[in-house]
Amino acid sequence: MKKNLARKILAARAEEALAEKLPIDQRTLHLIGKLIEPTNLKRIAVVTIGGSVGLSVLRNVGETRMVRSAVKREMKKQLEPISKKLGELEKQNEQLQKQNEQLQKQLRENERSHR
């Protein structure tokens, strides 16, 4: 009972304040009164909270993507010298394999000639 009375007083004060500042027709006042009802306040709260949660999630997704791209750039920057060194080692490995094949070929030829 006290809640209903408090709502009615609040609605009346809102109507008075709005009536003093703006020329308001009866439909607008009726709409304001409907919004102050508890079921509508719950709906408004759910929509407002849901919207803020949705915006928060979108902001976090954007921040996560920014962090990922920053980490990716940093990792790429740090791995670049290692990648160059790996390329050099692969070239050296190929050269050593060729030298090894040549030496093995010479060894076989020497063994054949000594027989």
NUMIKOL-297622 format. One record per residue: residue number from 1; chain; z, x, y of N, C-alpha, C in turn. Coordinates in nm, 2 decimals, padded with zeros to 4 digits, m for minus. Each point is the difference from the previous one (the first is absolute). Example, Ala and Ser with C-alpha at 12.3 -4.5 7.8 and 13.67 -1.06 7.14 Angstrom:
<r i="1" ch="A" n_up="00.78" n_east="01.32" n_north="m00.57" ca_up="00.00" ca_east="m00.09" ca_north="00.12" c_up="00.00" c_east="00.09" c_north="00.12"/>
<r i="2" ch="A" n_up="m00.07" n_east="m00.04" n_north="00.11" ca_up="00.00" ca_east="00.09" ca_north="00.11" c_up="00.08" c_east="m00.08" c_north="00.11"/>
% end
This chain:
<r i="1" ch="A" n_up="00.00" n_east="00.08" n_north="m00.12" ca_up="00.00" ca_east="m00.08" ca_north="00.12" c_up="00.00" c_east="00.09" c_north="00.13"/>
<r i="2" ch="A" n_up="00.08" n_east="00.10" n_north="m00.01" ca_up="00.01" ca_east="00.09" ca_north="00.12" c_up="m00.13" c_east="00.08" c_north="00.02"/>
<r i="3" ch="A" n_up="m00.07" n_east="00.03" n_north="m00.12" ca_up="m00.13" ca_east="00.07" ca_north="00.01" c_up="m00.10" c_east="m00.09" c_north="00.07"/>
<r i="4" ch="A" n_up="m00.01" n_east="m00.12" n_north="m00.04" ca_up="m00.10" ca_east="m00.09" ca_north="00.06" c_up="00.03" c_east="m00.02" c_north="00.15"/>
<r i="5" ch="A" n_up="00.12" n_east="m00.01" n_north="00.03" ca_up="00.04" ca_east="m00.02" ca_north="00.14" c_up="m00.04" c_east="00.13" c_north="00.08"/>
<r i="6" ch="A" n_up="00.03" n_east="00.12" n_north="m00.06" ca_up="m00.04" ca_east="00.12" ca_north="00.07" c_up="m00.15" c_east="00.01" c_north="00.01"/>
<r i="7" ch="A" n_up="m00.08" n_east="m00.04" n_north="m00.10" ca_up="m00.14" ca_east="00.00" ca_north="00.01" c_up="m00.05" c_east="m00.09" c_north="00.11"/>
<r i="8" ch="A" n_up="00.06" n_east="m00.12" n_north="00.01" ca_up="m00.04" ca_east="m00.09" ca_north="00.10" c_up="00.02" c_east="00.05" c_north="00.14"/>
<r i="9" ch="A" n_up="00.12" n_east="00.06" n_north="00.01" ca_up="00.03" ca_east="00.06" ca_north="00.14" c_up="m00.09" c_east="00.11" c_north="00.03"/>
<r i="10" ch="A" n_up="m00.03" n_east="00.09" n_north="m00.10" ca_up="m00.09" ca_east="00.11" ca_north="00.02" c_up="m00.14" c_east="m00.06" c_north="00.04"/>
<r i="11" ch="A" n_up="m00.05" n_east="m00.10" n_north="m00.07" ca_up="m00.13" ca_east="m00.06" ca_north="00.03" c_up="00.00" c_east="m00.06" c_north="00.14"/>
<r i="12" ch="A" n_up="00.11" n_east="m00.07" n_north="00.03" ca_up="00.01" ca_east="m00.06" ca_north="00.14" c_up="m00.01" c_east="00.11" c_north="00.10"/>
<r i="13" ch="A" n_up="00.08" n_east="00.11" n_north="m00.02" ca_up="00.00" ca_east="00.11" ca_north="00.10" c_up="m00.14" c_east="00.06" c_north="00.01"/>
<r i="14" ch="A" n_up="m00.07" n_east="00.02" n_north="m00.11" ca_up="m00.13" ca_east="00.05" ca_north="00.00" c_up="m00.10" c_east="m00.09" c_north="00.07"/>
<r i="15" ch="A" n_up="00.02" n_east="m00.13" n_north="m00.02" ca_up="m00.09" ca_east="m00.10" ca_north="00.07" c_up="00.02" c_east="00.01" c_north="00.15"/>
<r i="16" ch="A" n_up="00.13" n_east="00.01" n_north="00.04" ca_up="00.03" ca_east="00.00" ca_north="00.14" c_up="m00.05" c_east="00.13" c_north="00.07"/>
<r i="17" ch="A" n_up="00.02" n_east="00.11" n_north="m00.07" ca_up="m00.05" ca_east="00.13" ca_north="00.06" c_up="m00.15" c_east="00.00" c_north="00.01"/>
<r i="18" ch="A" n_up="m00.07" n_east="m00.05" n_north="m00.10" ca_up="m00.14" ca_east="m00.01" ca_north="00.00" c_up="m00.05" c_east="m00.10" c_north="00.10"/>
<r i="19" ch="A" n_up="00.07" n_east="m00.11" n_north="00.01" ca_up="m00.05" ca_east="m00.10" ca_north="00.10" c_up="00.02" c_east="00.05" c_north="00.14"/>
<r i="20" ch="A" n_up="00.10" n_east="00.08" n_north="00.03" ca_up="00.02" ca_east="00.05" ca_north="00.13" c_up="m00.11" c_east="00.11" c_north="00.04"/>
<r i="21" ch="A" n_up="m00.05" n_east="00.08" n_north="m00.10" ca_up="m00.09" ca_east="00.11" ca_north="00.03" c_up="m00.15" c_east="m00.05" c_north="m00.02"/>
<r i="22" ch="A" n_up="m00.02" n_east="m00.08" n_north="m00.09" ca_up="m00.14" ca_east="m00.04" ca_north="m00.03" c_up="m00.02" c_east="m00.15" c_north="00.00"/>
<r i="23" ch="A" n_up="m00.11" n_east="m00.05" n_north="00.04" ca_up="m00.03" ca_east="m00.14" ca_north="m00.03" c_up="m00.03" c_east="m00.02" c_north="m00.15"/>
<r i="24" ch="A" n_up="00.09" n_east="m00.06" n_north="m00.07" ca_up="m00.02" ca_east="m00.01" ca_north="m00.14" c_up="m00.01" c_east="m00.15" c_north="m00.04"/>
<r i="25" ch="A" n_up="m00.10" n_east="m00.03" n_north="m00.08" ca_up="m00.02" ca_east="m00.14" ca_north="m00.05" c_up="00.10" c_east="m00.02" c_north="m00.12"/>
<r i="26" ch="A" n_up="00.00" n_east="m00.13" n_north="m00.04" ca_up="00.09" ca_east="m00.04" ca_north="m00.10" c_up="m00.03" c_east="00.06" c_north="m00.14"/>
<r i="27" ch="A" n_up="m00.13" n_east="00.02" n_north="m00.02" ca_up="m00.04" ca_east="00.06" ca_north="m00.13" c_up="00.05" c_east="00.14" c_north="m00.02"/>
<r i="28" ch="A" n_up="00.00" n_east="00.08" n_north="00.11" ca_up="00.05" ca_east="00.14" ca_north="m00.01" c_up="00.15" c_east="m00.01" c_north="m00.02"/>
<r i="29" ch="A" n_up="00.07" n_east="m00.08" n_north="00.07" ca_up="00.15" ca_east="m00.01" ca_north="m00.02" c_up="00.03" c_east="m00.05" c_north="m00.15"/>
<r i="30" ch="A" n_up="m00.08" n_east="m00.09" n_north="m00.05" ca_up="00.02" ca_east="m00.04" ca_north="m00.14" c_up="m00.02" c_east="00.11" c_north="m00.09"/>
<r i="31" ch="A" n_up="m00.11" n_east="00.08" n_north="00.02" ca_up="m00.03" ca_east="00.12" ca_north="m00.08" c_up="00.12" c_east="00.10" c_north="00.00"/>
<r i="32" ch="A" n_up="00.05" n_east="00.03" n_north="00.12" ca_up="00.12" ca_east="00.09" ca_north="00.01" c_up="00.11" c_east="m00.06" c_north="m00.08"/>
<r i="33" ch="A" n_up="00.03" n_east="m00.12" n_north="00.01" ca_up="00.11" ca_east="m00.06" ca_north="m00.08" c_up="m00.03" c_east="00.01" c_north="m00.14"/>
<r i="34" ch="A" n_up="m00.12" n_east="m00.01" n_north="m00.05" ca_up="m00.03" ca_east="00.01" ca_north="m00.14" c_up="00.02" c_east="00.15" c_north="m00.05"/>
<r i="35" ch="A" n_up="m00.04" n_east="00.09" n_north="00.09" ca_up="00.02" ca_east="00.14" ca_north="m00.04" c_up="00.15" c_east="00.04" c_north="m00.02"/>
<r i="36" ch="A" n_up="00.08" n_east="m00.07" n_north="00.08" ca_up="00.15" ca_east="00.04" ca_north="m00.01" c_up="00.06" c_east="m00.06" c_north="m00.13"/>
<r i="37" ch="A" n_up="m00.06" n_east="m00.09" n_north="m00.07" ca_up="00.05" ca_east="m00.05" ca_north="m00.12" c_up="00.02" c_east="00.11" c_north="m00.10"/>
<r i="38" ch="A" n_up="00.10" n_east="m00.01" n_north="m00.09" ca_up="00.03" ca_east="00.11" ca_north="m00.09" c_up="m00.11" c_east="00.03" c_north="m00.10"/>
<r i="39" ch="A" n_up="m00.07" n_east="m00.10" n_north="m00.05" ca_up="m00.10" ca_east="00.03" ca_north="m00.10" c_up="m00.11" c_east="00.08" c_north="00.07"/>
<r i="40" ch="A" n_up="m00.04" n_east="m00.03" n_north="00.12" ca_up="m00.10" ca_east="00.07" ca_north="00.08" c_up="00.05" c_east="00.14" c_north="00.04"/>
<r i="41" ch="A" n_up="00.12" n_east="00.01" n_north="00.03" ca_up="00.06" ca_east="00.14" ca_north="00.03" c_up="m00.01" c_east="00.09" c_north="m00.12"/>
<r i="42" ch="A" n_up="00.03" n_east="m00.06" n_north="m00.12" ca_up="m00.02" ca_east="00.08" ca_north="m00.12" c_up="m00.14" c_east="00.04" c_north="m00.02"/>
<r i="43" ch="A" n_up="m00.09" n_east="m00.09" n_north="00.02" ca_up="m00.15" ca_east="00.04" ca_north="m00.02" c_up="m00.04" c_east="00.11" c_north="00.10"/>
<r i="44" ch="A" n_up="00.05" n_east="m00.02" n_north="00.13" ca_up="m00.04" ca_east="00.10" ca_north="00.10" c_up="00.06" c_east="00.13" c_north="m00.04"/>
<r i="45" ch="A" n_up="00.13" n_east="00.00" n_north="m00.05" ca_up="00.06" ca_east="00.13" ca_north="m00.04" c_up="m00.07" c_east="00.06" c_north="m00.11"/>
<r i="46" ch="A" n_up="m00.05" n_east="m00.08" n_north="m00.10" ca_up="m00.07" ca_east="00.06" ca_north="m00.11" c_up="m00.13" c_east="00.06" c_north="00.04"/>
<r i="47" ch="A" n_up="m00.07" n_east="m00.07" n_north="00.09" ca_up="m00.13" ca_east="00.05" ca_north="00.05" c_up="00.02" c_east="00.13" c_north="00.08"/>
<r i="48" ch="A" n_up="00.10" n_east="00.00" n_north="00.08" ca_up="00.03" ca_east="00.11" ca_north="00.09" c_up="00.04" c_east="00.12" c_north="m00.08"/>
<r i="49" ch="A" n_up="00.09" n_east="m00.02" n_north="m00.10" ca_up="00.05" ca_east="00.11" ca_north="m00.08" c_up="m00.12" c_east="00.05" c_north="m00.09"/>
<r i="50" ch="A" n_up="m00.07" n_east="m00.09" n_north="m00.06" ca_up="m00.12" ca_east="00.04" ca_north="m00.08" c_up="m00.10" c_east="00.08" c_north="00.08"/>
<r i="51" ch="A" n_up="m00.03" n_east="m00.05" n_north="00.12" ca_up="m00.09" ca_east="00.08" ca_north="00.08" c_up="00.05" c_east="00.14" c_north="00.04"/>
<r i="52" ch="A" n_up="00.13" n_east="00.01" n_north="00.03" ca_up="00.05" ca_east="00.13" ca_north="00.03" c_up="00.00" c_east="00.09" c_north="m00.12"/>
<r i="53" ch="A" n_up="00.03" n_east="m00.05" n_north="m00.12" ca_up="00.00" ca_east="00.08" ca_north="m00.12" c_up="m00.15" c_east="00.04" c_north="m00.03"/>
<r i="54" ch="A" n_up="m00.09" n_east="m00.09" n_north="00.02" ca_up="m00.14" ca_east="00.03" ca_north="m00.02" c_up="m00.05" c_east="00.12" c_north="00.09"/>
<r i="55" ch="A" n_up="00.04" n_east="m00.02" n_north="00.13" ca_up="m00.04" ca_east="00.11" ca_north="00.10" c_up="00.07" c_east="00.13" c_north="m00.04"/>
<r i="56" ch="A" n_up="00.12" n_east="00.00" n_north="m00.04" ca_up="00.07" ca_east="00.12" ca_north="m00.04" c_up="m00.07" c_east="00.06" c_north="m00.12"/>
<r i="57" ch="A" n_up="m00.04" n_east="m00.08" n_north="m00.10" ca_up="m00.07" ca_east="00.06" ca_north="m00.12" c_up="m00.13" c_east="00.06" c_north="00.05"/>
<r i="58" ch="A" n_up="m00.08" n_east="m00.07" n_north="00.08" ca_up="m00.12" ca_east="00.06" ca_north="00.05" c_up="00.02" c_east="00.13" c_north="00.08"/>
<r i="59" ch="A" n_up="00.10" n_east="00.01" n_north="00.08" ca_up="00.03" ca_east="00.12" ca_north="00.07" c_up="00.04" c_east="00.11" c_north="m00.09"/>
<r i="60" ch="A" n_up="00.08" n_east="m00.03" n_north="m00.11" ca_up="00.04" ca_east="00.10" ca_north="m00.10" c_up="m00.12" c_east="00.05" c_north="m00.07"/>
<r i="61" ch="A" n_up="m00.10" n_east="m00.09" n_north="m00.04" ca_up="m00.12" ca_east="00.04" ca_north="m00.07" c_up="m00.08" c_east="00.10" c_north="00.09"/>
<r i="62" ch="A" n_up="m00.01" n_east="m00.04" n_north="00.13" ca_up="m00.07" ca_east="00.09" ca_north="00.09" c_up="00.06" c_east="00.14" c_north="00.01"/>
<r i="63" ch="A" n_up="00.14" n_east="00.00" n_north="00.01" ca_up="00.07" ca_east="00.13" ca_north="00.01" c_up="m00.02" c_east="00.08" c_north="m00.13"/>
<r i="64" ch="A" n_up="00.00" n_east="m00.07" n_north="m00.11" ca_up="m00.02" ca_east="00.07" ca_north="m00.13" c_up="m00.13" c_east="00.06" c_north="m00.01"/>
<r i="65" ch="A" n_up="m00.10" n_east="m00.07" n_north="00.05" ca_up="m00.14" ca_east="00.06" ca_north="00.00" c_up="m00.01" c_east="00.12" c_north="00.09"/>
<r i="66" ch="A" n_up="00.07" n_east="m00.01" n_north="00.11" ca_up="00.00" ca_east="00.11" ca_north="00.10" c_up="00.07" c_east="00.12" c_north="m00.07"/>
<r i="67" ch="A" n_up="00.11" n_east="m00.02" n_north="m00.06" ca_up="00.07" ca_east="00.11" ca_north="m00.07" c_up="m00.08" c_east="00.06" c_north="m00.11"/>
<r i="68" ch="A" n_up="m00.07" n_east="m00.09" n_north="m00.08" ca_up="m00.08" ca_east="00.05" ca_north="m00.11" c_up="m00.11" c_east="00.09" c_north="00.06"/>
<r i="69" ch="A" n_up="m00.07" n_east="m00.05" n_north="00.10" ca_up="m00.11" ca_east="00.08" ca_north="00.05" c_up="00.05" c_east="00.14" c_north="00.06"/>
<r i="70" ch="A" n_up="00.12" n_east="m00.01" n_north="00.07" ca_up="00.05" ca_east="00.13" ca_north="00.05" c_up="00.04" c_east="00.09" c_north="m00.11"/>
<r i="71" ch="A" n_up="00.06" n_east="m00.05" n_north="m00.11" ca_up="00.03" ca_east="00.09" ca_north="m00.11" c_up="m00.12" c_east="00.05" c_north="m00.07"/>
<r i="72" ch="A" n_up="m00.11" n_east="m00.08" n_north="m00.01" ca_up="m00.12" ca_east="00.04" ca_north="m00.06" c_up="m00.06" c_east="00.12" c_north="00.09"/>
<r i="73" ch="A" n_up="m00.01" n_east="m00.02" n_north="00.13" ca_up="m00.05" ca_east="00.11" ca_north="00.08" c_up="00.08" c_east="00.13" c_north="m00.01"/>
<r i="74" ch="A" n_up="00.13" n_east="m00.02" n_north="00.00" ca_up="00.09" ca_east="00.12" ca_north="m00.02" c_up="m00.02" c_east="00.07" c_north="m00.13"/>
<r i="75" ch="A" n_up="m00.01" n_east="m00.08" n_north="m00.11" ca_up="m00.02" ca_east="00.06" ca_north="m00.13" c_up="m00.14" c_east="00.07" c_north="m00.01"/>
<r i="76" ch="A" n_up="m00.10" n_east="m00.06" n_north="00.06" ca_up="m00.13" ca_east="00.06" ca_north="00.00" c_up="00.00" c_east="00.13" c_north="00.08"/>
<r i="77" ch="A" n_up="00.07" n_east="00.00" n_north="00.11" ca_up="00.01" ca_east="00.12" ca_north="00.08" c_up="00.07" c_east="00.11" c_north="m00.08"/>
<r i="78" ch="A" n_up="00.11" n_east="m00.03" n_north="m00.07" ca_up="00.07" ca_east="00.10" ca_north="m00.08" c_up="m00.07" c_east="00.04" c_north="m00.12"/>
<r i="79" ch="A" n_up="m00.08" n_east="m00.08" n_north="m00.06" ca_up="m00.07" ca_east="00.03" ca_north="m00.12" c_up="m00.13" c_east="00.08" c_north="00.02"/>
<r i="80" ch="A" n_up="m00.05" n_east="00.00" n_north="00.13" ca_up="m00.13" ca_east="00.06" ca_north="00.03" c_up="00.00" c_east="00.15" c_north="m00.04"/>
<r i="81" ch="A" n_up="00.10" n_east="00.08" n_north="00.04" ca_up="00.00" ca_east="00.14" ca_north="m00.04" c_up="00.01" c_east="00.02" c_north="m00.15"/>
<r i="82" ch="A" n_up="00.07" n_east="m00.08" n_north="m00.06" ca_up="00.02" ca_east="00.01" ca_north="m00.15" c_up="m00.14" c_east="m00.03" c_north="m00.06"/>
<r i="83" ch="A" n_up="m00.07" n_east="m00.10" n_north="00.05" ca_up="m00.13" ca_east="m00.04" ca_north="m00.05" c_up="m00.10" c_east="00.12" c_north="00.02"/>
<r i="84" ch="A" n_up="00.01" n_east="00.06" n_north="00.11" ca_up="m00.09" ca_east="00.12" ca_north="00.03" c_up="00.03" c_east="00.11" c_north="m00.10"/>
<r i="85" ch="A" n_up="00.13" n_east="00.03" n_north="m00.02" ca_up="00.04" ca_east="00.10" ca_north="m00.10" c_up="m00.05" c_east="m00.03" c_north="m00.14"/>
<r i="86" ch="A" n_up="00.01" n_east="m00.13" n_north="m00.04" ca_up="m00.04" ca_east="m00.04" ca_north="m00.13" c_up="m00.15" c_east="00.02" c_north="m00.02"/>
<r i="87" ch="A" n_up="m00.08" n_east="m00.03" n_north="00.11" ca_up="m00.14" ca_east="00.02" ca_north="m00.01" c_up="m00.03" c_east="00.15" c_north="m00.01"/>
<r i="88" ch="A" n_up="00.07" n_east="00.09" n_north="00.07" ca_up="m00.02" ca_east="00.14" ca_north="m00.02" c_up="00.03" c_east="00.05" c_north="m00.14"/>
<r i="89" ch="A" n_up="00.11" n_east="m00.05" n_north="m00.05" ca_up="00.04" ca_east="00.04" ca_north="m00.14" c_up="m00.10" c_east="m00.05" c_north="m00.10"/>
<r i="90" ch="A" n_up="m00.06" n_east="m00.12" n_north="00.02" ca_up="m00.10" ca_east="m00.05" ca_north="m00.09" c_up="m00.12" c_east="00.09" c_north="00.00"/>
<r i="91" ch="A" n_up="m00.04" n_east="00.05" n_north="00.12" ca_up="m00.12" ca_east="00.09" ca_north="00.01" c_up="00.04" c_east="00.13" c_north="m00.07"/>
<r i="92" ch="A" n_up="00.12" n_east="00.06" n_north="00.02" ca_up="00.04" ca_east="00.12" ca_north="m00.06" c_up="00.00" c_east="m00.02" c_north="m00.16"/>
<r i="93" ch="A" n_up="00.04" n_east="m00.11" n_north="m00.04" ca_up="00.01" ca_east="m00.03" ca_north="m00.15" c_up="m00.14" c_east="00.00" c_north="m00.05"/>
<r i="94" ch="A" n_up="m00.10" n_east="m00.06" n_north="00.07" ca_up="m00.14" ca_east="00.00" ca_north="m00.05" c_up="m00.05" c_east="00.14" c_north="m00.01"/>
<r i="95" ch="A" n_up="00.02" n_east="00.08" n_north="00.10" ca_up="m00.04" ca_east="00.14" ca_north="00.00" c_up="00.06" c_east="00.08" c_north="m00.11"/>
<r i="96" ch="A" n_up="00.13" n_east="m00.02" n_north="m00.02" ca_up="00.06" ca_east="00.07" ca_north="m00.11" c_up="m00.05" c_east="m00.04" c_north="m00.14"/>
<r i="97" ch="A" n_up="m00.03" n_east="m00.13" n_north="m00.01" ca_up="m00.06" ca_east="m00.05" ca_north="m00.13" c_up="m00.13" c_east="00.07" c_north="m00.02"/>
<r i="98" ch="A" n_up="m00.08" n_east="00.01" n_north="00.10" ca_up="m00.13" ca_east="00.06" ca_north="m00.01" c_up="00.01" c_east="00.15" c_north="m00.04"/>
<r i="99" ch="A" n_up="00.09" n_east="00.07" n_north="00.07" ca_up="00.03" ca_east="00.14" ca_north="m00.03" c_up="00.05" c_east="00.01" c_north="m00.15"/>
<r i="100" ch="A" n_up="00.09" n_east="m00.09" n_north="m00.04" ca_up="00.05" ca_east="00.01" ca_north="m00.14" c_up="m00.12" c_east="m00.02" c_north="m00.10"/>
<r i="101" ch="A" n_up="m00.09" n_east="m00.10" n_north="00.03" ca_up="m00.11" ca_east="m00.02" ca_north="m00.09" c_up="m00.09" c_east="00.13" c_north="m00.01"/>
<r i="102" ch="A" n_up="m00.02" n_east="00.06" n_north="00.12" ca_up="m00.08" ca_east="00.12" ca_north="00.00" c_up="00.07" c_east="00.11" c_north="m00.08"/>
<r i="103" ch="A" n_up="00.13" n_east="00.02" n_north="00.02" ca_up="00.07" ca_east="00.10" ca_north="m00.07" c_up="00.00" c_east="m00.02" c_north="m00.15"/>
<r i="104" ch="A" n_up="00.01" n_east="m00.12" n_north="m00.04" ca_up="00.00" ca_east="m00.04" ca_north="m00.14" c_up="m00.14" c_east="00.03" c_north="m00.06"/>
<r i="105" ch="A" n_up="m00.10" n_east="m00.03" n_north="00.08" ca_up="m00.14" ca_east="00.02" ca_north="m00.05" c_up="m00.02" c_east="00.16" c_north="m00.01"/>
<r i="106" ch="A" n_up="00.05" n_east="00.08" n_north="00.09" ca_up="m00.02" ca_east="00.14" ca_north="m00.01" c_up="00.08" c_east="00.06" c_north="m00.12"/>
<r i="107" ch="A" n_up="00.12" n_east="m00.06" n_north="m00.02" ca_up="00.08" ca_east="00.04" ca_north="m00.11" c_up="m00.07" c_east="m00.02" c_north="m00.14"/>
<r i="108" ch="A" n_up="m00.06" n_east="m00.12" n_north="m00.01" ca_up="m00.07" ca_east="m00.03" ca_north="m00.12" c_up="m00.12" c_east="00.09" c_north="m00.02"/>
<r i="109" ch="A" n_up="m00.07" n_east="00.03" n_north="00.11" ca_up="m00.11" ca_east="00.09" ca_north="m00.01" c_up="00.04" c_east="00.14" c_north="m00.04"/>
<r i="110" ch="A" n_up="00.12" n_east="00.05" n_north="00.06" ca_up="00.05" ca_east="00.13" ca_north="m00.04" c_up="00.04" c_east="00.00" c_north="m00.15"/>
<r i="111" ch="A" n_up="00.06" n_east="m00.10" n_north="m00.05" ca_up="00.04" ca_east="m00.01" ca_north="m00.14" c_up="m00.12" c_east="00.01" c_north="m00.09"/>
<r i="112" ch="A" n_up="m00.11" n_east="m00.07" n_north="00.04" ca_up="m00.12" ca_east="00.00" ca_north="m00.08" c_up="m00.07" c_east="00.14" c_north="00.00"/>
<r i="113" ch="A" n_up="00.01" n_east="00.06" n_north="00.11" ca_up="m00.07" ca_east="00.13" ca_north="00.01" c_up="00.08" c_east="00.11" c_north="m00.07"/>
<r i="114" ch="A" n_up="00.13" n_east="m00.01" n_north="m00.02" ca_up="00.08" ca_east="00.09" ca_north="m00.07" c_up="00.00" c_east="m00.02" c_north="m00.15"/>
<r i="115" ch="A" n_up="m00.05" n_east="m00.10" n_north="m00.05" ca_up="m00.01" ca_east="m00.02" ca_north="m00.14" c_up="m00.11" c_east="00.07" c_north="m00.06"/>
% end
